[in-house]
Amino acid sequence: MARFEPDKFTILVVEDNNLSRKALIGMLFKSGYENILSAPDGQTAIDKIEHNHVDLVVTDINMPHINGLQLIKAIRTGSTHAVAETSIIAVTSLSDIETISACMRLEVDAFLPKPVTVKDAREQIEQAVTGHTELYQQHLYHEIDTDLDGEKKEDTQQPQPHSIDHTTTLDSLFDLRAGMTLVRDIFAHNGTCLVKAGTQLDGRLVKRLCELKAIIDEQPIRVELETTDA
């Protein structure tokens, strides 16, 4: 892996609270990042992306005009000048399960839990910009509800059929591996579905699930193993 050099990356910080935005920018400067852009909402962020190359977006979720989920979705669906694979970190409370679920389906590269610390910011940013860049759930992006104020829509996506011959049960999230396909939904403690049955896991998604262990209802996990042609 190439040496990680913070000063080579351009980061866009999106946060509507002026004090929080300045505090996060200060943390980034302390961590060696020099090329930092900022925006108070999603619309301004999209305008900044239109005129600047951005390697990483660090965004709050609850913002006016265009919220964080809408911004993430716009990037992932190619509706901005940023490449769809642009690294994205969602700044949110891990108690906001609905937001976490939407971020998981939009394949964010890391979560930065509130309150943000210098240590967490440094670790999550390095992980985001040096991790997997491939996207696997593009076909689902347009279905994801990003309206934070509206009534949640019922998820009508049907699980895909699985071959019984190649399934197994795992006792821990840490046994998950890229290439496995979920046979059963993975839920948070409050019953919100975080990842649906039929999802083929990649390295990014496995990492997010392990990071969220504290909020996941960790029942035995049924998966279909990746098979190769003989």
C-alpha positions in Angstrom: 0.0 0.0 0.0 1.3 3.5 -0.8 2.5 5.7 2.0 -0.4 7.7 3.5 0.3 11.4 3.0 -2.4 13.7 4.5 -1.1 16.8 2.7 -1.9 15.2 -0.7 -5.6 15.0 -0.2 -8.3 17.6 -0.6 -11.1 17.3 2.0 -14.5 18.9 1.9 -16.1 19.5 5.4 -19.9 19.9 5.3 -21.4 21.1 8.5 -24.2 23.6 9.2 -23.1 24.5 12.7 -20.4 27.1 12.4 -18.6 26.2 15.7 -18.6 22.5 14.9 -17.4 23.1 11.3 -14.5 25.3 12.6 -13.6 22.7 15.3 -13.5 19.8 12.8 -11.4 21.9 10.4 -9.0 22.7 13.2 -8.7 18.9 14.0 -7.8 18.2 10.4 -5.1 20.9 10.3 -3.6 19.3 13.5 -3.6 16.0 11.7 -1.6 17.3 8.8 -4.3 18.0 6.3 -3.6 21.3 4.4 -6.1 21.3 1.6 -9.5 21.8 3.3 -12.7 23.2 1.8 -15.9 23.8 3.8 -19.6 24.2 3.2 -22.5 24.9 5.6 -25.0 22.7 3.7 -25.3 20.2 0.9 -26.1 22.6 -1.8 -23.0 24.7 -1.1 -21.0 21.5 -1.0 -22.3 20.5 -4.5 -21.2 24.0 -5.7 -17.8 23.5 -4.2 -17.4 20.1 -5.8 -18.3 21.6 -9.2 -15.3 23.9 -9.1 -12.8 21.8 -7.1 -11.3 18.4 -7.1 -12.3 16.7 -3.8 -10.8 13.4 -2.6 -12.9 13.0 0.6 -16.2 14.4 1.8 -16.8 14.6 5.6 -20.4 15.5 6.0 -22.9 16.0 8.8 -26.4 14.7 8.2 -29.0 17.1 9.6 -28.6 20.2 7.5 -30.8 22.7 5.7 -31.5 22.9 1.9 -29.8 19.6 1.0 -29.1 17.3 3.9 -26.2 15.0 4.3 -28.0 11.9 3.0 -29.1 13.7 -0.1 -25.6 14.9 -0.7 -24.2 11.4 -0.3 -26.8 10.0 -2.7 -26.1 12.7 -5.2 -22.4 11.8 -5.2 -23.0 8.1 -5.4 -25.5 8.4 -8.2 -23.2 10.6 -10.3 -25.3 13.7 -9.9 -22.4 15.9 -9.0 -19.0 16.6 -10.6 -17.3 14.3 -8.1 -16.7 10.7 -9.1 -19.2 8.3 -7.6 -16.4 6.4 -5.8 -15.3 9.6 -3.9 -14.5 8.7 -0.3 -17.3 9.7 2.1 -17.4 9.9 5.9 -20.8 10.4 7.6 -20.7 12.4 10.9 -23.6 11.2 12.9 -24.7 9.7 16.2 -24.7 5.9 16.3 -28.1 6.1 18.0 -29.6 7.4 14.8 -30.3 4.0 13.3 -32.3 5.1 10.3 -29.5 7.3 9.2 -26.9 4.6 9.8 -29.0 2.2 7.7 -29.3 4.7 4.8 -25.5 5.4 5.0 -24.8 1.7 4.9 -26.8 1.2 1.7 -25.1 4.2 0.1 -21.7 2.6 0.9 -20.1 5.3 3.0 -16.5 4.7 3.7 -16.6 5.4 7.4 -18.7 6.8 10.3 -17.4 9.5 12.5 -19.5 9.4 15.7 -20.3 12.5 17.7 -18.8 14.1 19.6 -15.8 14.0 17.2 -12.3 13.7 18.6 -8.9 14.3 16.9 -8.0 10.7 17.3 -11.3 9.4 15.8 -11.1 11.9 12.9 -7.5 10.9 12.1 -8.2 7.2 12.2 -11.5 7.3 10.2 -10.1 9.6 7.5 -7.0 7.4 7.0 -9.2 4.4 6.8 -11.6 6.0 4.3 -9.0 7.2 1.9 -6.9 4.1 1.9 -9.7 1.5 1.9 -11.8 -0.1 -0.8 -13.1 2.2 -3.5 -15.3 -0.2 -5.5 -19.0 0.3 -5.2 -21.3 -2.8 -5.3 -24.8 -1.5 -4.5 -25.3 1.1 -7.3 -28.5 -0.6 -8.4 -30.1 0.2 -5.0 -29.1 3.9 -4.6 -32.1 5.4 -6.3 -34.5 3.5 -3.9 -32.9 4.9 -0.8 -35.1 7.4 1.1 -33.0 10.5 2.1 -35.9 12.6 3.5 -35.1 13.1 7.2 -38.4 14.7 7.9 -40.8 12.6 5.9 -42.5 9.4 6.8 -40.3 6.4 6.0 -41.4 4.3 3.1 -41.9 0.6 3.4 -39.0 -1.3 1.9 -40.4 -3.5 -0.8 -37.2 -5.0 -2.0 -37.5 -8.8 -2.1 -34.6 -11.0 -0.9 -32.9 -13.0 -3.6 -33.1 -16.8 -3.6 -30.1 -18.7 -2.3 -28.5 -22.1 -2.8 -29.0 -24.2 0.3 -26.0 -26.3 -0.6 -23.5 -23.5 0.0 -24.9 -21.7 3.1 -23.4 -21.7 6.6 -24.1 -20.0 10.0 -21.6 -17.6 11.6 -21.6 -16.9 15.3 -19.9 -13.4 15.0 -19.8 -10.4 12.8 -16.0 -10.8 12.8 -16.4 -14.0 10.9 -17.9 -12.2 7.9 -15.7 -12.0 4.8 -15.9 -10.2 1.4 -17.7 -12.4 -1.2 -20.2 -13.9 1.3 -23.9 -13.2 0.5 -26.4 -12.6 3.4 -29.2 -15.1 3.5 -30.9 -13.2 6.4 -31.3 -9.5 7.1 -29.0 -7.9 9.6 -30.9 -5.7 12.1 -30.1 -3.1 14.7 -31.3 -3.5 18.2 -34.4 -1.4 17.5 -35.4 -3.6 14.6 -34.2 -1.4 11.8 -32.7 -3.4 8.9 -29.1 -2.4 8.3 -28.3 -4.8 5.5 -30.8 -6.8 3.6 -30.7 -10.5 2.6 -29.3 -10.9 -0.8 -26.5 -8.4 -0.3 -23.1 -9.6 -1.3 -20.5 -8.4 1.1 -17.5 -6.4 0.1 -14.5 -5.3 2.3 -16.1 -1.9 3.0 -19.4 -3.3 4.2 -17.7 -5.9 6.4 -15.7 -3.2 8.1 -18.8 -1.0 8.7 -20.7 -3.9 10.2 -17.8 -4.7 12.6 -17.6 -1.1 13.6 -21.3 -1.0 14.4 -21.2 -4.2 16.5 -22.5 -2.3 19.6 -25.8 -1.4 17.9 -26.4 -4.7 15.9 -28.7 -7.4 17.1 -26.1 -10.1 16.7 -28.1 -13.2 16.1 -26.4 -16.1 14.3 -25.7 -14.8 10.8 -26.7 -17.0 7.9 -24.6 -16.5 4.7 -24.1 -18.1 1.4 -20.4 -18.7 0.7 -18.8 -17.5 -2.5 -18.4 -20.3 -5.0 -16.0 -20.6 -7.9 -16.5 -22.6 -11.1 -14.6 -25.8 -11.2 
